[in-house]
Amino acid sequence: QVQLVESGGGLVQPGGSLRLSCEASGADVSRDAMGWHRQLPGKQRQWVASVFGSDSTRFYGDFVKGRFTLSRDNAKNTMYLQMNALKPEDTGVYYCKTVIHGQEYWGQGTQVTVSS
């Protein structure tokens, strides 16, 4: 059973930073596509960033504009999202996802709140 557990969310002031983590268990995800999505209040879930395969090619949503960086530590079976220059409109629940043999797996989400 593949499980993803996010952590690292919290309350931060505008312009601040947070580092989200997504730890996978039940499978080695080092060669699988993984990504971050978020659900802003009252909105549908939105794609944030993804990393594909063993070459770790990364893609980001346009709204990221260089503020977020996705990385992965294959030895720890963990993916990270470093978020800098956070804005109030980044407030929401952030989820990680992986796709293994066509099957999607989601974490439970971690709340990010950007407010003064």
C-alpha positions, 0 to 999 in steps of 0.5 A, spaced: 500 500 500 503 506 497 502 512 502 504 519 502 504 523 508 505 531 507 508 535 512 511 542 513 505 547 512 503 552 517 502 560 518 507 564 515 507 572 514 507 575 506 514 574 503 516 568 508 518 561 506 516 554 508 518 548 506 513 542 505 515 535 505 512 529 502 514 522 504 512 516 500 512 509 503 510 502 500 514 503 494 520 506 491 518 512 488 525 515 485 523 513 478 516 515 478 512 522 477 511 526 483 507 532 484 504 538 488 497 540 487 494 545 492 486 547 493 485 554 494 479 556 498 473 555 494 477 553 488 478 547 485 485 543 486 490 546 482 497 543 479 503 547 482 509 543 480 511 536 478 518 532 477 518 526 472 522 520 472 529 518 473 532 524 470 528 529 475 525 534 469 521 539 473 515 543 471 512 549 474 505 552 474 506 559 471 503 562 477 510 560 481 514 565 477 521 562 480 518 562 487 517 555 488 523 549 487 521 542 487 526 537 489 527 530 491 531 526 496 531 519 493 535 516 499 529 518 503 523 517 498 521 524 499 519 530 495 520 537 497 517 544 495 521 550 497 516 556 497 519 563 498 516 570 497 509 567 499 503 571 498 496 571 501 493 568 495 498 562 496 493 560 502 490 553 501 491 546 502 497 543 499 497 535 496 502 531 493 501 526 488 505 520 485 503 516 479 505 508 479 503 504 473 497 508 472 495 509 479 494 515 482 496 516 490 495 522 494 497 525 501 492 527 506 494 535 505 498 540 509 495 547 510 499 553 508 496 560 511 499 566 509 497 572 513 500 578 517 
